[in-house]
């Protein structure tokens, strides 16, 4: 069996199970904290509803990250198949820049989707988790933008060198024709 088939057979079920777990934990997030709201956990001096929401958010985030990693790998495989079918010559750098751009969009969408969920939390934990999410997403986006810039710089540099080589050949040919 080919490597791609093995990867697809391994990733698709894992992706589907991760999505199912996200749905289950979102249901838990909506139901369980309301049932234990108002109960104070001894030693932590924390509301049980707040603790339940925090734990379910963390677990849901872990499954979302796992699902995203599987989806991105499957997306890369689908992108490779589409590029080959279109007959486009595969170049790693432009393709990676495109993937980086898609990752930026996914990060923005994920951060935008998670921040309203944080409003359900109470106290300082909401502030700290929201801050971590915002600055974490910003940091990752800046790294990806830097990578895209580096890739585009390399492409422009190669094209400029190619253009300069052509001009020098034309100039030499003009000089020899005289």
DAHUWO-V942015 format. One record per helix or strand of 2 or more residues. SS is the DSSP state (H for helix, E for strand). FROM is the first residue (numbers start at 1). TO is the last residue. If there is no record, write none. Layout:
{{SS & FROM & TO} {SS & FROM & TO}}
//
This chain:
{{H & 3 & 35} {E & 40 & 41} {E & 46 & 47} {H & 48 & 86} {H & 92 & 118} {H & 124 & 177}}
//
